[in-house]
Amino acid sequence: MQPTILITGANGQLGSELRQLEDRYPAFNFVFLSRADLPLNNFEMIRSSFKAYQPAFCINCAAYTAVDKAETERDLAFQVNAEAVGILAAVCKEQDCRFVHISTDYVFDGTATKPYTPADATNPQSVYGASKLAGEQQALELNPDSIIIRTSWVYSAFGKNFVKTMLRLMAERTEIGVVNDQMGSPTYAADLAEAIMQVIASGKWYPGIYHFSNKGIISWYELAVAIRDSIGSSCRVNPIPTSAYPTPARRPAYSVMDSSLLAERYGIAAQPWQERLKACLQQIEKAPH
């Protein structure tokens, strides 16, 4: 019997990248469930799905990710990012299924001056960040065997993300402004998907919180410039301060993650963001428009 991996949020960036890896991991049977297949606020459906598929692993890629909207949709954000995570974790424990949950740099306040380790104190500054932190806490409380992977600045050839927004704006405009005072490490969702699969395929299970992003520290402005240069656009990119671009939710000014624990325990080394950005841009170019 092949062990089954149940993936929630199958149509998001990470779920879509995991789907790309299915053929590379023939030892596993993959079950992809979208929001329509498995609404995470339907707790009975979660239970019956687990009974039907009997997964050995569950990767929770589903999340409420509308960071600004969350400020006014607090209940919904907490229902999906916290309550549902607790239910998934508890059902995994009941069914003897290993639980991998994806979290975010937004659990931190962004005041650090060196990369955040999983042991650093959390202090979310937005409803989204608070809901994601509550999800981590529920997962570990209801299923201490859970693995939580926090990531940052995720982009992919799939879904909506910063890289695709920049490509669209650079095609439409001669000039754009991008914030230059928020620092972080971009994460190509394909690499995060690969890291998760390496954890599962390793046969080793070390519960707890991990960080994963690509290597390097840059600002959103520098990322935009790198995108422009990679595609040979003539669009002018202007650096602007966060204060010039007010948003309902506060963004962490510093989102750099220390991924060394994942490297130490699972031998998963983060690759430089520059190379991975190029790989993603090639994927986007190949995709049917």
ABEGO torsion letter per residue (X at the ends): XBBBBBBBGAABAAAAAAAAAAAABAABBBBBBBAAABBAABAAAAAAAAAAAGBABBBBABBBABAAAAAAAAAAAAAAAAAAAAAAAAAAAAAGBBBBBBBBAAABAGABABBBBAABBBBBABAAAAAAAAAAAAAAAABAABBBBBBBGBBBABEBBAAAAAAAAAAABABBBBBAABBBBBBBAAAAAAAAAAAAAAGBBBBEBBBBBBBEBBBAAAAAAAAAAAAGBABBBBBBBAAABBBABBBBABABBBAAAAAAAAGBBBBBAAAAAAAAAAAAAABBX
